[in-house]
Amino acid sequence: MTSLRAFTCDDLFRFNNINLDPLTETVSFRCRRPRGRRPRGAPQYGIPFYLQYLAHWPEYFIVAEAPGGELMGYIMGKAEGSVAREEWHGHVTALSVAPEFRRLGLAAKLMELLEEISEKKGGFFVDLFVRVSNQVAVNMYKQLGYSVYRTVLEYYSASNGEPDEDAYDMRKALSRDTEKKSIIPLPHPVRPEDIE
């Protein structure tokens, strides 16, 4: 039986079967940076990055573990935004399931858990970024009730730090957003530096 539990520091040394998969985004998102400046290279999810999430948002860092102890997948996220502007929300930083454990409903279950945590924290919505070309993921998120809120131009970078691909910012409204204002699509694309 699969167990869903809090991610621990020890898991950092056990999840290469998940992170080494080419569909797992761990090195190619762009930094939010001042207008006109290019990053020197694509930032990487190193151990300090994971530890920062584990320290600040441990409830948003969940792992699925097989009966034999092998890690099957994980979700990592955080709470962010402004309550006053009705932008307080849960954010999915990373969601990945090892290839041999896909199509079992694990990604949907992990997303459901993150959404429940965001509800309890009073979030208005949950958001995530996904490559425009990753239609498998886009379709999965749509099946889970997410919609494209906006396109972020050149959000992802190639390994040399140069712009590589656009992203969809996908959102799902939570119960606190009774009028579903948070998911009304923007009519035009934005740039990474325009994202708050």
Secondary structure, DSSP 8 states (H G I E B T S, - for coil): --EEEE--GGGGGT-HHHHTSTTS-SS-B-----TT---SS-----HHHHHHHHHH-GGGEEEEE-TTS-EEEEEEEEEES-TTTT--EEEEEEEEE-GGGTTSSHHHHHHHHHHHHHHHTT-SEEEEEEETT-HHHHHHHHHTT-EEEEEEEEEEE-TTSSEEEEEEEEEEE-TT-TT-GGG---SS-B-GGG--
